[in-house]
Amino acid sequence: MGSFSIWHWIIVLLIVLLLFGAGKLPKVMGDLAKGVKSFKAGLQDDSDDAAPGSNAKTIPNQPANTAETAAKKDEAVRS
């Protein structure tokens, strides 16, 4: 009951071919592939924006705490 036999898969394939038709199936698969590629590209863009190894969250409309701003603060305190 846990697995399907080859006959089950053949029947499912025939039903899919009857519903979509043989000519429309490649178009559907092409659209699906384009969707997956754009999803992966979106994930890649998100990971490129974040600095590697940085889990810090930024607050909108607040200056980022970078090494340069920390050095400037240290110099201001020493003066």
Secondary structure as the mmCIF struct_conf table of DSSP 4:
data_model
#
loop_
_struct_conf.conf_type_id
_struct_conf.id
_struct_conf.beg_label_comp_id
_struct_conf.beg_label_asym_id
_struct_conf.beg_label_seq_id
_struct_conf.end_label_comp_id
_struct_conf.end_label_asym_id
_struct_conf.end_label_seq_id
BEND BEND1 SER A 3 SER A 3
HELX_RH_AL_P HELX_RH_AL_P1 ILE A 6 PHE A 20
TURN_TY1_P TURN_TY1_P1 ALA A 22 LYS A 24
HELX_RH_AL_P HELX_RH_AL_P2 LEU A 25 ASP A 49
BEND BEND2 ALA A 50 ALA A 50
HELX_LH_PP_P HELX_LH_PP_P1 ALA A 51 ALA A 51
TURN_TY1_P TURN_TY1_P2 PRO A 52 GLY A 53
HELX_LH_PP_P HELX_LH_PP_P2 ALA A 56 ILE A 59
TURN_TY1_P TURN_TY1_P3 PRO A 60 ASN A 61
BEND BEND3 GLN A 62 GLN A 62
HELX_RH_AL_P HELX_RH_AL_P3 ALA A 67 ARG A 78
#
